[in-house]
Structures are given as C-alpha cells and as structure tokens.
Amino acid sequence: MQTFELDTQLRTERGKAENRRLRRAGYVPAVMYGAGKEPIALSLSHNELLKRLENKSFFSRILTVNINNQTEKAVLKDLQRHPYRPLILHMDLQRISETEKLQMLMPLHFINEDKCVGVKQNAGVISHHENEVEIRCLPKDLPESIEVDLEAIDINQILHLSNLVLPENVELVALGQGKTGPDLPVVSVHLARGTKTADELAKEENTE
C-alpha cells in the first residue's frame, strides 16, 4: 500500500493575519485534531503539498505527519482551495486511533469495463453514478479502493450500493449497520439512444 509523509512545523501564532503571512511565505496553515488530544496548529510547504495532491491516493490514505521531532498518524479531512487560483488556503487533518473506526471517502475502482456483457454483446453504454463512497472501518482495515467488477452487467442492469463487494470489516456509511439508508445506484448499463439490442435485431430479421 502506498504511503505518504508530510513534513510540518508546529506554530504558536494563529489568526487571519498569521495565516496570510504564512501564505505569502509559501506555506499552508493547517490544524490537526482528534483522538482525544488537543487541536494543534501546523504549517507546511505549499509546493510539497501540491505534489502530494497530484496523487489521488493521498486523499484516502493514512498519512505520516512529521511535526518537528515527533510523528503522528492522520487522515486528510478537509482542504480549503482558492476559488480560481491553484492555491491551497488551509488544511484539516484528523488524528487516528488504532481502536477507533475511521469514516472516509473511498474511490471506486471499476474493472472489466471492456469485457462488460451489456457493452460487448448489446452495444450498451456504461453510466457511472458514483465514483466514491463513504466507508467506516478501523485504520488497519482501510482499503486502497473499492473494486467494482462490471464484466457480468447486462443491458438495463444497475449496480446499487448494496451490490458492492466490500473488504472484510468495512461498511458503507450510507447503508448503516441496519442497512436502512438509501440504496443509491453506483453504475448502470443502458442502450444509447436509437440503438437496438441483439435480440431485437434478430427478431426483426426473422420477421422479414
């Protein structure tokens, strides 16, 4: 599993003026909280953070946060971006506890789209309704992604949240422990407008 490190500095000054000073100097103000500890204010290199953000896995991994001479484990909880410039204005990190479950957005990894029955045999089109889902699990059980196999999906079939095959000890937040939440569609296969299925074409040939 890919790992990420963040080199940060503990800061004692807070407030809007201090945040503006940090940004002008090429740093991002950040805060770390959670795991029953007091929140702490941090700063880190803006350029180094941008490099990390180029990798999508950064958003769903446990991060090693180096703070002066200490190390903490955390996950990214929030990023405040500039509305139109490629700038990160602020970052929130949440400490993790090995005994407490995490709640995180996890990317969906769709496989076998080129082998999908509905596409290969019936000229269907794949529609992705969700590209990520929110999961809950202990840090040790955190997956890299949730795999969604499309090989057996035919025309007019829909995969819902409840159809996802989850890794062991991982649950979907949307469904809850009692599976009472909305069972949202994740991906579907349908005909492109004006396209006929192989069965429909065969029937037409038989009636000629």
C-alpha positions in Angstrom: 0.0 0.0 0.0 1.3 3.4 -0.9 2.3 5.7 2.0 2.7 9.4 2.3 4.6 11.7 4.6 4.0 15.3 5.4 6.8 17.5 6.9 5.1 20.1 9.1 6.1 22.7 11.7 4.3 23.4 14.9 3.1 27.0 15.1 2.1 29.1 18.1 0.6 32.1 16.3 -2.9 31.9 15.0 -5.4 34.1 13.3 -6.1 35.6 9.9 -3.0 37.8 9.9 -0.7 34.9 10.7 -2.4 32.8 8.0 -1.9 35.5 5.4 1.8 35.8 6.5 2.3 32.0 6.1 0.7 32.0 2.6 2.9 34.9 1.4 5.9 32.9 2.6 4.8 29.8 0.6 3.3 27.8 3.4 -0.2 26.4 4.1 -1.7 26.8 7.6 -3.2 23.6 8.9 -4.8 22.2 12.0 -4.7 18.7 13.4 -7.3 17.4 15.9 -9.0 14.2 17.1 -8.0 11.0 19.0 -8.8 12.7 22.3 -6.0 15.2 22.1 -6.0 19.0 21.9 -6.0 20.5 18.4 -2.6 21.9 17.3 -1.8 24.5 14.6 0.7 23.5 11.9 2.2 24.8 8.7 3.7 23.0 5.7 5.2 23.8 2.3 2.6 24.8 -0.3 4.7 23.3 -3.1 5.2 20.0 -1.3 1.5 19.7 -0.6 0.6 20.3 -4.2 2.9 17.5 -5.2 1.2 15.1 -2.8 -2.3 16.2 -4.1 -1.3 15.1 -7.6 -1.7 11.5 -6.4 -5.4 10.7 -5.9 -4.4 8.0 -3.3 -3.4 10.9 -1.0 -7.0 11.6 -0.2 -7.8 8.1 1.1 -4.6 7.1 2.8 -3.3 7.2 6.3 -0.7 9.9 6.4 2.5 10.1 8.4 2.7 13.6 9.7 6.2 14.7 10.9 5.9 17.5 13.5 9.3 18.9 14.5 10.8 15.8 16.2 7.6 13.8 16.6 5.3 11.7 14.3 1.5 11.4 14.2 -0.8 9.3 12.0 -3.7 11.2 10.5 -6.0 11.4 7.5 -7.0 14.4 5.4 -10.4 15.7 6.4 -10.7 19.0 4.5 -8.9 21.3 2.1 -9.8 24.9 1.5 -8.9 25.9 -2.0 -8.7 29.3 -3.6 -11.8 29.8 -5.8 -9.9 30.3 -9.1 -6.2 30.1 -8.4 -4.2 26.9 -7.9 -3.7 27.6 -4.2 -4.4 25.7 -1.0 -5.6 28.1 1.7 -6.0 25.7 4.6 -5.9 22.0 5.5 -7.6 20.0 8.2 -6.0 16.7 9.5 -7.7 14.2 11.8 -5.5 12.1 14.1 -6.3 8.4 14.0 -6.6 5.9 16.9 -6.0 2.2 16.2 -9.1 1.4 18.3 -11.5 3.9 16.7 -13.2 3.5 13.4 -12.5 6.0 10.6 -15.1 7.5 8.3 -13.6 8.3 4.9 -14.5 8.8 1.3 -13.0 5.9 -0.7 -12.6 5.8 -4.5 -14.4 3.1 -6.6 -12.1 1.2 -9.0 -14.2 -0.1 -11.9 -12.7 -3.2 -13.6 -13.6 -5.2 -16.8 -15.4 -2.4 -18.5 -14.0 -3.7 -21.8 -15.5 -7.1 -21.0 -18.9 -5.9 -19.9 -21.6 -8.1 -21.4 -24.0 -5.3 -22.0 -21.4 -3.4 -23.9 -19.8 -6.2 -25.9 -23.0 -8.1 -26.9 -25.6 -5.4 -26.9 -23.7 -2.2 -27.7 -24.6 -0.7 -24.4 -23.2 2.4 -22.7 -21.8 2.4 -19.1 -23.0 5.3 -16.9 -21.2 5.9 -13.6 -23.4 7.4 -11.0 -20.9 7.3 -8.1 -17.1 7.5 -8.2 -16.5 7.3 -4.5 -18.3 6.0 -1.4 -18.1 6.8 2.3 -16.9 3.9 4.4 -16.3 3.1 8.0 -13.6 0.8 9.4 -10.6 0.6 11.7 -7.4 2.0 10.4 -5.9 -1.5 10.0 -8.7 -2.4 7.7 -8.6 0.6 5.4 -8.6 -0.5 1.8 -6.9 1.3 -1.1 -10.1 1.4 -3.1 -13.4 -0.5 -3.5 -13.3 -2.7 -6.6 -16.4 -2.9 -8.8 -16.5 -5.7 -11.4 -18.6 -4.8 -14.5 -18.0 -8.0 -16.6 -21.4 -9.6 -15.9 -23.5 -6.5 -16.1 -26.0 -6.6 -19.0 -28.3 -4.0 -20.6 -30.7 -2.3 -18.2 -28.9 -3.6 -15.2 -28.0 -1.4 -12.3 -25.5 -2.0 -9.5 -26.5 -0.4 -6.2 -24.6 0.3 -3.1 -25.9 -3.0 -1.6 -24.3 -4.9 -4.5 -20.8 -3.7 -3.8 -18.4 -6.4 -2.6 -16.7 -4.8 0.4 -13.4 -5.9 2.0 -13.7 -7.6 5.4 -14.6 -5.4 8.3 -15.5 -2.4 6.1 -19.1 -1.0 6.0 -20.8 1.7 3.9 -21.9 4.7 5.9 -24.9 5.3 3.6 -26.4 2.0 4.4 -25.6 1.9 8.1 -25.4 -1.1 10.3 -29.1 -1.9 9.8 -29.0 -1.1 6.0 -31.7 1.4 6.3 -30.1 4.2 4.3 -30.8 4.9 0.6 -29.5 2.1 -1.7 -28.2 4.5 -4.3 -27.2 3.4 -7.9 -23.5 3.1 -8.5 -23.2 2.2 -12.1 -25.6 1.1 -14.9 -25.6 -0.1 -18.5 -28.1 1.1 -20.9 -28.7 1.4 -24.7 -27.5 4.5 -26.5 -30.5 6.4 -27.9 -31.6 4.7 -31.2 -29.6 1.6 -30.6 -31.3 -1.9 -30.7 -30.2 -5.0 -28.8 -29.0 -8.1 -30.5 -32.3 -9.8 -29.6 -34.3 -7.0 -31.2 -32.2 -7.2 -34.3 -32.7 -11.0 -34.5 -36.4 -10.6 -34.2 -36.5 -8.1 -37.0 -34.5 -10.4 -39.2 -36.9 -13.3 -38.5 -39.9 -11.2 -39.5 -38.5 -10.1 -42.8 
